[in-house]
């Protein structure tokens, strides 16, 4: 089956899937409509899902370029695998439980075309619960450390992108939906593969800023997202189950990478001390503070393992450009 538009597309869409059979169909249905109008190309890298995600994509969406991984290599490394085959000026990184329709994609693309300084752009993203995804300040050791004692201060600079609001510059966007300029990727590199999950988009935004690129949001583009659909299928509690192992290792690595070992060590120790102090205060008030027990079980002062360079995968080109 050949694409309706044989020329090189202006936008390539990259999805990294893991146990996404229940959600990826709706995501790809929306992208197929955009493909028919704009000629976009979509690449799905499946991280060895056991729920039939890859077979579902191959059978019901044969226009997708499918890469079948032999292991779960994480989000960032999966995106990098797809980037090797991207030649378009823009790439949309999209979670397999997010929906980005044609109007949203067109609005984001128009803004990127009008402002060549933008390297990363995020839309307004509405969760299934009706909540909006945040954007704002990049995390620092100090905002993390002081959050147990002063959550309001630690969250300063964070805000929700409202549907319909005008485009504005920011420091960080959530990675569930983001349009990225490929010339920026070629300059600063793709995702750091050592981030298996979490903080990979924070790292990308930080490196983009350092290289002089801008990060923006636009409420004139509105997308949908089912929060952490793949993670929830692991059966673990979202913060204190297996997922927390990736979260806290990635957080420590991000802080070491961007703020240095001393600041990262102070952050981890300070956070634990303040959480213990808050637990004592809450107990005197007769209130539980289960967060402390979960944090004590999670990794402390630990980094993710170094990333492996070689990744075995089988590429199945169901559609041609």
N, C-alpha and C positions, 0 to 999 in steps of 0.2 A: 504494500500500500504506500503510495507516495503522498507527500504533503501537497496541499492545494496551492501553496506558494513555494516554488522551488528555489527562490533566491534566499540568500543568507538572512535570517530573521534579525530584527532589531533587538529583540529580547529573547533570551533563553531562560527557561524556568528550571530550577534545580530543587528536587525534593529528595530528602534522605528518609527512608521509611524503615520502621521496625515495629512489627506486630500492628500494622496499620490497616489491615483488611477492612475493618468496619468503617473507617473514615475516609480513606484515600479516594474512594469512588466519587464522592461529592466534590472533592477537591479537583479531581481530573475532569469531571463533567464541566465545571466552570471554566477550566483552562481550555477545553476543547472548543468552547464557544469563542474564546479569545483567539484561539488558533485559526478558526475559520474566518475571523475578521482581520487579524493582524499578521497571521503567519508565524506565530511564535513557535519555538521548539521547546519541548519538555523532556528533561532527563530525570529518571527516577533511579536512585541508587538504593537497592534494598540490602539492609544489613542482616542477611541470613534470617529473615523472619520465619517462624515455624507455623504461622497461622495462614499461610497461603497467599500472602500479600503479593509476592512477585508473580505467581501464576495468575492471580486475579488481574493484575495490570496487563500481563501479556495477552490474556484472553479477551478482556473487555475494552482495553484501550491500546490497540495495536499500533497506534500512531506515536506512542511514547517510546523514547530510547531508554531501554531498561538495562541496568547493570545489576547482575545478581552477585552479591558478595558472598563469600564463604564463611565470614565471621562478622560479628558486630564490632565495627571499628569506630563507632561513635559518630556524632553529628559533623564535627569539623572535618575530620578526615574523609568522611563520605562526600561532603561538599567538594573537597579538593579533588577527589577522584573524578567527579563530574566536570570540574573546571578545566581539566586537561582537554576536554572535547568541546569547549565553548569558544566560539569565534565572534559572537555578537557583541555590539557595544555595551549592552547592559545584561545583567543577570539578576533574576528575581529568586531569592532564596525563600522557600515557602515550606512551612511545616505540612506534613500530610494530613493534619487535622485542621487546616486553615483553608478558607475559601477566599480567593481573590478574583473577582469578576472583571469583565471587560471594562466597565466604567472606571473602576479603581485603578486598574493597570494603565489605562490611557491617561488618567489624571496624574499619576506618579511620573509616567514617562514624559509628559508635557512639561512638568516642573524641572525634571532633570535636564531636558533639552534647553530650557530657558536659562538655567544657571549652571554653567560648566564647572563651577567650583564645588558643587555638591558631589560627594563621593558615595554617601549612604543616605537613603531616604526610607522613612517608615510611614505607613498610613495610620489612620485611626483604626484600632482593632477592637471589635466588640466580642467579648466572651459569651459563651452559651448562657451564663448566668445574668447577662446584661451588663456586667462590669466592663470597664475599659482598661486596656493595657497601658502601663505607664511609660514615660520617657523622662529624661532629665539628666542629672549629674552622674558622672562615672563614680563607682564605689572607691572609697579610700580606706586605709587601715583605721582611720580615726572615726569615720561614720559607722563602720562595722563595730568597732570596739565599744563605742558609747551608746549604741542602739538599745541594749538592755536597760540602761538608766534613763536615757533621753531619746525615746523613739521619734518624737516630733522633730527635734534638732537633727537627728541622724538622717531623717527623710527630707530635709529641706532641699529644695531644688527639684524634687520629683513631682511630676504632674501627669494627669491623664490626658491623652490626646482626644479632644472632643470631636465627634463627627461634624463636619461643616466648617470647622475653624480654619483660618487662613494658615498658609505654610509659615513655619518659624524654625529658627536654628536651635539646635539642642546639642547635648554632649553624648547622649547614649539613647539607643532605642532597643526595644525587645527584639530578639532574633526570629520570632515566629513568621514575620513577613517583612522583608526588606529588599529594596531595589538597590543594586550596587553597580557602580560604573566600572567596567572592565579595565579601563586604563589605570584606575586606582589600584585594582587588584594586581595588575602587572607590575606596578611600582612598588607596592608594599608587601606583596605576596598574599596568598589566600589565608585560610584559617590556620592557626597554630594547632597541629595535630595532637599535641600533648593534652589539650582540653578535650577529654572524651565527651563530656556533657557539662553544660553550664559555663558561663563566663567567656565562652568563645566569641560572642558578639561584643562583649565589653572590651575584650582584647583587640578585636578588629577596629572598633570605634576609637580606642586609644591610639592605635598605630596610625589610623587615618588622620586624626588630629595632629599627631606629631609630624606627619608628612605634609601638613598644610591643607588637607581636604576638609570639607565641611560635612556635618551630619544634620539632617533636617527631618522634620515631621510635617505631614499635611493631612488635616482633617477633611480635605476635599476628596480624599480617597478613603473609602471605608471598606474594611475586610472583616471577616468573621473568623473565630478561632474556638475550638473545643480544647480547653486548657489541659495540657499534659496527657493527652489520650493514650499515647504509647506507654508513658511511665505508669499510668494507672493500671495498665494490663499486667504489670509485674506482680500486682497483689500487695505491694508494700505501701506503708504509709508514705505520703508524698514527701515529707521532710525527714522522717526518722527511720525509714526503712533502708533498703539497699541503695536507693537513690541518693541518700545523704552522703554515702561514700564518695560518689562523684562530685557532689556539690561542694563539700568542704575541702577536698583535695584540690579541686579546680580553683576555689576561692584563694587558698593558700598560694597556689602557683601564680595566680594573677597578681597577688600582692607582692610576692617576691620578684616577679618579672618587672613590674612597673614601679615599685616603691622600695625594693631592696629587702634583704633578709632582716635587718634590725627592726624596721617598721612592721614587717609581717609577723615577727615573733612577739613584739609588743602587742599587736592586735589580738593574736590568739590568746595570749596570757591574760590581757586586760579584759577581753570579752568573758572569759571563764570566771574571773574574779567578780566582775560586775553581775554576771548571771547568778553566781552563788549568793552575792549580797542581796540581789532582788528576791531570790527564793526565800531567804531568811525574813525579809520584810513582808513578803506575801503570806508567809506562814503565820507571822504574828497577827496578821489581819484575818486569818482564818480562810485564806484563799489558796488554792493549789497553784503550783507553777511547774507543770509537767515538762515545759521546755528544757529545763535544766537536765533532767534525766535523759532526755533524747540527745541533747548536745554532748553529754558525758559519754554516751555510747558511740557517738560519731567520731570520725578521724580527727586527730589533733596534731598540729605541727607536721603534717604529712603532705607530700606532693604526689601527683599522679606519676605513674611509671613513664620513663622516656618513651616517646612514640617510635614505633617500628617504621622503617622506611618502606619496605615492600609490603604490598597488600594484594592478596590473590583474589581475583574477581573474574566473573565471566560476563562479557558485554553482549547483549542481544539487541541488535538494531532492528526494532520492529517498524520504525519509520525512517525515512531518509530525509535529509534536509532539502 
